[in-house]
């Protein structure tokens, strides 16, 4: 890749959200903002190799995109219509004298993640408008056709217009709930990359995890005092730090207890730990993502699975259960309990989750391992079969099949618990 191509790639990564957000505020129309931004980057691909990279790429792109947007409005002869449509999105409050660009991006993020939109629409719209991913990239990520994904995004934009969703940061009383919605969207994107679904996709999608982390970093800059924003970023960093060790040479998922910890990313771990310590020092009651980050901090602090402080992990899950009573949290707590009180106690807890988690592969995988440790091989094999059948990830299915096939050959030590799925 040439220097100019690298500059264009870097500008797209760093400036797309700024350009789209600025145009949305100016013209009040997501379609115009998206298309004009895309045209500006296309112009950069054409002109920068000949003219050189401008001193301020972001300003060049914003100016070029603004001109393209005006040209389109004039060309279509719909200035009056567009002006009326602009009132749907336009925030008539004067922008802050400082940080206006950052505020524009925050407005855009909240607009794309508005609770009036379906969750899948929020994810798609955020990846397109804020992340700058192409339609083919988003469609591949969620295993749908480009046409389907395009229709999903188009419907989301139409809903924003029809519901008169304002282009603004929520009021102070609505902000915590709305931030939670944004974090959920980013976490869904990360989770799909962490353990991708579907038989024809890569089992680990680092492009999606990287994009989720990038957007979480952006949100962290925009909302530096929000504990859950810091918690989600820390959780992502600590989880992503293990990605090089999570897949074997033959494409099989590697369980946490079997991973080469020397292959973990020390820089990501250090950054994640720093965020966790920062939140602890703040002395505020932790939210869901902060507790999950703290659990991952415990795991990434141990040089060997045998060094894991399981009592601390259980204590953290006890905190989490008080604010999130989902069966998945209960499942992961039981997996940790098995390391302290033994597999029989944990199995009793897990069996109580059968109705809620009967279609969840990690439930069956956890049961299979606990049954194996108790010497109940036939029941363990049946549980592995159920886990393999419900697993949506080829690498995980291969791991589970190997564990099942080795039931009659050998016993495993307690470090072989399946990786708990991220709640």
C-alpha positions in Angstrom: 0.0 0.0 0.0 1.4 3.4 -1.0 1.7 6.3 1.3 -1.3 8.0 -0.3 -3.4 4.9 0.0 -2.5 4.6 3.6 -3.5 8.2 4.2 -6.9 7.6 2.5 -7.4 4.5 4.6 -6.4 6.3 7.8 -8.7 9.3 6.9 -11.6 7.0 6.3 -11.1 5.3 9.7 -10.6 8.6 11.6 -12.8 11.1 9.7 -15.8 9.2 8.3 -17.9 9.7 11.5 -16.9 13.4 11.7 -17.8 14.1 8.1 -21.2 12.3 8.2 -22.1 13.8 11.6 -21.2 17.3 10.4 -23.3 16.9 7.3 -26.2 15.5 9.2 -26.3 18.5 11.5 -25.9 20.9 8.5 -28.4 19.3 6.1 -30.6 17.3 8.5 -30.8 14.3 6.2 -29.0 11.0 6.8 -29.2 9.9 3.1 -27.6 13.2 1.9 -24.9 13.0 4.6 -24.0 9.4 3.8 -23.9 9.7 0.0 -22.0 13.0 0.1 -19.4 11.6 2.5 -19.0 8.6 0.2 -18.5 10.9 -2.8 -15.9 12.9 -0.9 -13.9 9.8 -0.1 -14.2 8.7 -3.8 -12.9 12.1 -4.8 -10.0 11.7 -2.5 -9.1 8.3 -4.1 -9.1 10.1 -7.4 -7.4 13.4 -6.6 -5.0 12.8 -3.7 -2.6 10.6 -5.7 -2.2 13.4 -8.2 -2.5 16.5 -6.0 -1.0 15.0 -2.8 -2.6 14.5 0.6 -4.0 17.8 1.9 -2.5 19.2 5.2 -5.8 18.7 6.9 -7.6 15.7 5.4 -10.6 16.0 7.6 -11.3 19.6 6.6 -10.8 18.7 2.9 -13.2 15.8 3.1 -15.8 17.9 5.0 -15.6 20.8 2.6 -15.8 18.5 -0.5 -18.7 16.5 1.0 -20.6 19.7 1.8 -20.2 20.9 -1.8 -21.4 17.5 -3.1 -24.4 17.6 -0.8 -25.3 21.1 -2.1 -24.8 20.0 -5.7 -27.1 17.1 -5.1 -29.9 19.2 -3.6 -29.7 21.8 -6.4 -29.5 19.0 -9.0 -32.6 17.3 -7.7 -34.5 20.6 -7.4 -35.8 19.7 -4.0 -34.3 22.3 -1.8 -37.6 23.2 -0.3 -38.5 19.6 0.4 -35.1 18.9 1.9 -35.4 22.0 4.1 -38.7 20.7 5.5 -37.2 17.2 6.0 -34.3 18.8 7.8 -36.6 20.0 10.6 -37.1 16.3 11.5 -33.5 15.8 12.4 -32.1 19.3 12.9 -31.3 20.4 16.4 -32.2 24.1 16.8 -30.1 24.4 19.9 -26.9 26.4 19.2 -23.8 24.1 19.2 -21.4 24.3 22.0 -18.5 26.8 21.4 -16.0 24.0 22.0 -16.1 20.4 21.0 -18.8 20.9 18.3 -17.4 18.2 16.1 -17.3 15.7 18.9 -20.8 16.7 19.8 -21.9 16.1 16.2 -20.5 12.5 16.4 -22.2 11.9 19.7 -25.5 13.2 18.2 -25.1 10.8 15.3 -24.4 7.8 17.5 -27.5 8.5 19.6 -29.6 9.0 16.5 -28.5 5.6 15.1 -29.1 3.8 18.4 -32.5 5.4 19.2 -34.8 2.9 21.0 -37.6 3.5 18.5 -35.5 1.4 16.1 -35.3 -2.4 16.1 -32.0 -3.6 17.6 -30.8 -5.1 14.3 -31.5 -1.8 12.6 -29.6 0.1 15.2 -26.6 -2.2 14.7 -26.7 -1.9 10.9 -27.2 1.9 10.9 -24.4 2.4 13.5 -21.9 0.4 11.5 -22.8 2.3 8.3 -23.2 5.8 9.5 -20.8 6.0 12.4 -18.4 3.1 11.5 -18.3 3.7 7.8 -18.5 0.0 6.9 -19.7 -0.7 3.4 -23.0 -2.5 2.7 -21.2 -5.7 1.6 -19.1 -5.7 4.8 -22.2 -5.3 7.1 -24.2 -7.9 5.1 -21.3 -10.4 5.5 -21.0 -9.7 9.2 -24.6 -10.7 9.8 -25.0 -13.3 7.1 -27.7 -11.6 5.1 -27.7 -10.4 1.4 -26.6 -6.9 0.5 -30.2 -6.3 -0.6 -31.6 -7.3 2.7 -29.1 -5.2 4.6 -29.7 -2.2 2.3 -33.4 -2.5 2.9 -32.8 -2.7 6.7 -30.8 0.5 6.7 -33.3 2.3 4.4 -36.2 1.3 6.6 -34.2 2.6 9.7 -33.7 6.0 8.0 -37.3 6.1 7.0 -38.4 5.4 10.6 -36.1 8.2 11.9 -37.9 10.6 9.5 -41.4 9.3 10.2 -41.0 9.2 14.0 -39.4 12.6 13.9 -36.4 11.3 15.9 -34.3 14.4 16.8 -30.7 14.7 15.9 -29.4 15.6 19.4 -27.9 14.3 22.6 -30.6 13.1 25.0 -31.5 15.2 28.0 -29.7 14.7 31.3 -32.6 12.5 32.7 -32.7 10.3 29.6 -29.0 10.1 29.1 -28.2 7.0 31.2 -30.8 4.8 29.6 -29.8 6.0 26.1 -26.1 5.4 26.8 -27.1 1.9 27.8 -28.7 1.3 24.5 -25.6 2.5 22.6 -23.4 0.2 24.7 -25.7 -2.7 23.9 -25.3 -2.1 20.2 -21.5 -1.9 20.4 -21.5 -5.1 22.5 -23.6 -7.0 20.0 -21.1 -6.0 17.3 -18.2 -7.1 19.4 -19.9 -10.4 20.4 -20.5 -11.3 16.8 -16.8 -10.9 16.0 -15.7 -12.6 19.2 -17.6 -15.8 18.3 -19.1 -15.4 14.8 -22.1 -17.4 13.8 -22.8 -19.3 10.7 -21.1 -22.2 8.9 -19.5 -20.1 6.1 -17.9 -17.3 8.0 -14.6 -17.0 9.9 -15.1 -18.2 13.5 -13.3 -15.2 14.9 -14.1 -11.9 13.1 -11.3 -9.5 14.3 -12.6 -6.9 11.9 -15.8 -6.7 13.9 -14.2 -6.8 17.3 -11.7 -4.1 16.1 -14.6 -1.9 14.9 -16.5 -2.3 18.1 -13.4 -1.3 20.1 -12.8 1.7 17.8 -16.4 2.9 18.4 -16.1 2.3 22.1 -12.9 4.4 22.2 -14.8 7.1 20.4 -17.6 7.0 22.9 -15.1 7.0 25.7 -13.6 10.3 24.3 -17.1 11.8 24.0 -18.3 10.6 27.5 -15.1 10.4 29.6 -16.9 10.4 32.9 -19.3 7.5 32.2 -18.3 4.4 34.1 -20.1 1.9 31.9 -18.5 3.3 28.8 -15.1 2.7 30.4 -16.3 -0.7 31.6 -17.4 -1.8 28.1 -14.1 -0.6 26.6 -12.1 -2.5 29.3 -14.2 -5.6 28.7 -13.6 -5.5 25.0 -9.8 -4.9 25.4 -9.3 -7.7 27.9 -11.4 -10.1 25.8 -9.7 -9.2 22.5 -6.2 -9.5 24.2 -6.7 -13.3 23.9 -7.7 -13.6 20.3 -4.3 -14.9 19.0 -4.5 -17.8 21.4 -8.2 -18.7 20.8 -7.8 -20.7 17.6 -5.6 -23.7 17.0 -3.7 -24.3 13.8 -6.4 -26.7 12.6 -9.2 -24.2 13.2 -10.4 -25.5 16.5 -11.4 -23.2 19.4 -8.9 -23.3 22.3 -10.5 -23.2 25.7 -9.3 -20.6 28.2 -7.5 -23.2 30.3 -5.6 -24.5 27.3 -4.5 -21.2 25.8 -0.9 -20.1 25.4 -1.0 -17.1 27.7 2.3 -15.9 26.3 0.4 -15.1 23.1 -2.0 -12.8 24.8 -1.6 -9.1 23.9 0.1 -7.5 26.9 -0.6 -3.9 25.7 -4.4 -4.5 25.5 -4.3 -6.3 28.9 -2.4 -3.3 30.5 -4.9 -0.8 29.0 -7.9 -2.9 30.2 -6.5 -3.2 33.7 -5.8 0.5 33.9 -9.4 1.2 33.0 -10.7 -1.3 35.6 -8.5 0.3 38.3 -9.6 3.7 37.3 -13.3 2.7 37.8 -12.5 1.1 41.2 -10.7 4.3 42.3 -13.8 6.3 41.4 -15.7 4.6 44.2 -19.0 4.5 42.3 -21.3 1.5 42.3 -20.2 -0.6 39.3 -22.6 -1.4 36.5 -22.8 -4.6 34.4 -20.0 -3.9 32.0 -17.7 -2.7 34.8 -18.2 -6.0 36.7 -17.7 -8.1 33.6 -14.5 -6.1 32.9 -13.3 -6.8 36.5 -13.9 -10.5 36.0 -11.9 -10.5 32.8 -9.2 -8.6 34.7 -8.9 -11.4 37.2 -8.6 -14.0 34.4 -6.0 -12.0 32.5 -4.0 -11.4 35.7 -3.3 -15.2 36.2 -0.2 -16.5 34.5 -1.7 -20.0 34.6 -5.3 -21.2 34.9 -4.3 -22.7 38.2 -3.4 -19.3 39.5 -6.9 -17.9 38.9 -8.5 -16.3 41.9 -11.8 -18.2 41.6 -13.1 -16.8 44.9 -12.8 -13.3 43.5 -14.5 -14.3 40.3 -17.4 -15.8 42.2 -17.6 -12.7 44.4 -17.8 -10.5 41.3 -20.5 -12.7 39.8 -22.4 -12.3 43.1 -22.3 -8.6 42.5 -23.4 -9.0 38.9 -26.4 -11.3 39.8 -27.8 -8.5 42.0 -28.1 -6.2 38.9 -28.5 -8.7 36.1 -30.5 -11.9 36.9 -30.2 -13.3 33.5 -29.8 -17.1 33.2 -26.5 -16.6 31.3 -25.0 -14.8 34.2 -26.1 -17.6 36.5 -24.6 -20.1 34.2 -21.2 -18.4 34.2 -21.3 -18.0 38.0 -21.9 -21.8 38.3 -18.9 -22.5 36.1 -16.7 -20.5 38.5 -18.3 -22.1 41.5 -17.3 -25.5 40.2 -13.6 -24.5 40.7 -14.3 -23.8 44.4 -17.0 -26.2 45.5 -16.7 -28.9 42.9 -18.6 -30.0 39.8 -21.6 -31.6 41.7 -22.6 -28.3 43.4 -22.2 -26.4 40.1 -24.2 -29.0 38.2 -27.1 -28.6 40.6 -27.2 -24.9 39.9 -26.9 -25.4 36.1 -29.6 -28.0 35.9 -32.0 -25.4 37.4 -31.4 -23.3 34.2 -32.6 -26.0 31.8 -35.9 -24.4 30.8 -34.3 -21.0 30.2 -31.2 -22.2 28.4 -32.3 -25.3 26.6 -31.3 -23.9 23.2 -28.0 -22.3 24.3 -24.9 -24.2 23.4 -22.8 -23.0 26.3 -25.4 -24.4 28.7 -25.0 -27.9 27.2 -21.2 -27.5 27.0 -20.9 -26.6 30.7 -23.1 -29.6 31.7 -21.1 -31.9 29.5 -17.8 -30.9 31.2 -19.2 -31.1 34.7 -20.8 -34.5 34.0 -17.4 -35.7 32.6 -15.6 -34.6 35.7 -18.2 -36.6 37.8 -17.5 -39.7 35.7 -21.0 -39.8 34.1 -19.7 -40.4 30.6 -22.9 -41.4 28.9 -24.8 -38.3 30.1 -21.7 -36.2 29.3 -21.7 -37.5 25.7 -25.4 -36.7 25.3 -24.7 -33.1 26.5 -21.8 -32.7 24.2 -24.1 -33.8 21.3 -26.6 -31.2 22.3 -23.9 -28.5 22.5 -22.5 -29.4 19.1 -26.0 -29.3 17.5 -26.8 -25.9 18.9 -23.3 -24.3 18.4 -23.3 -21.7 15.6 -19.6 -21.5 15.3 -17.5 -24.1 13.4 -14.4 -23.7 15.6 -16.4 -24.2 18.8 -18.2 -27.2 17.3 -14.8 -28.8 16.5 -13.6 -28.2 20.0 -16.7 -29.8 21.5 -16.5 -32.8 19.2 -12.9 -33.4 20.2 -13.9 -33.3 23.9 -16.8 -35.7 23.3 -14.6 -38.1 21.3 -12.0 -38.2 24.0 -14.5 -39.1 26.8 -13.7 -42.8 26.6 -9.9 -42.3 26.1 -8.8 -40.1 29.0 -9.8 -37.8 31.8 -9.2 -34.1 31.9 -8.2 -31.9 34.7 -10.4 -29.2 36.1 -8.8 -26.5 33.9 -10.8 -27.7 30.9 -14.0 -25.9 31.4 -15.5 -24.4 28.2 -15.1 -20.8 27.8 -18.0 -19.0 29.3 -19.8 -17.0 26.6 -19.8 -13.3 27.2 -23.1 -12.4 28.9 
